[in-house]
Amino acid sequence: MNSDSVPLKQALLGLIPNLRAFAVSLCGDIERADDLVQETLLKAWDHLESFQEGTNLRAWLFTILRNTYFSECRRRRREVEDRDGNKAGDLAVHPGQQGHLDMQDFRRALNLLPPDQREALVLVGAAGFSYEEAAAISQCAVGTIKSRVNRARAKLTEMLGVVTPREFGPDSATEAIVARTVGTPFQ
């Protein structure tokens, strides 16, 4: 169909109130409805060659408007309004390289601990065993395990130069590992 057709332009203009009423019924917001109608008319105008003369122009436009509305709804479900940037800041992920390097440093320092201290720290700090369970596994007294864990934590803190968990790694996973393994010196 020819986009210069005066009757077609008049037909499009004549359907604006119907389109607007339908858009308001879909979205319930007059300003958003006006945007939907405008978007519908732009799409219709851009794809006028796909409209078959003699078919129902009103139904064609309503279909475009409806599809535009639901496409916008799907897109909005995936989007979050973030005017002040707080949500984006919360989603920011620190680069993994630093955390990886921090973990390498931690492993090296852990390997420098005396074997009995390393074993006690891994059992209590990493594996989550209680002092009593770790003592049974290591076949020693509970007080001995507590002492080994305390000395291991102090030595790791010293070797890594860590004062707070945040200094070791920026992410919460690293912080949790360090806080659990190195323990009370951070508090």
Secondary structure, 3 states (H helix, E strand, C coil): CCCCCHHHHHHHHHHHHHHHHHHHHHHCCHHHHHHHHHHHHHHHHHCHHHCCCCCCHHHHHHHHHHHHHHHHHHHHHHCCCCCCCHHHHHHCCCCHHHHHHHHHHHHHHHHHCCHHHHHHHHHHHHCCCCHHHHHHHHCCCHHHHHHHHHHHHHHHHHHHCCCCHHHHCCCHHHHHHHHHHHCHHHC
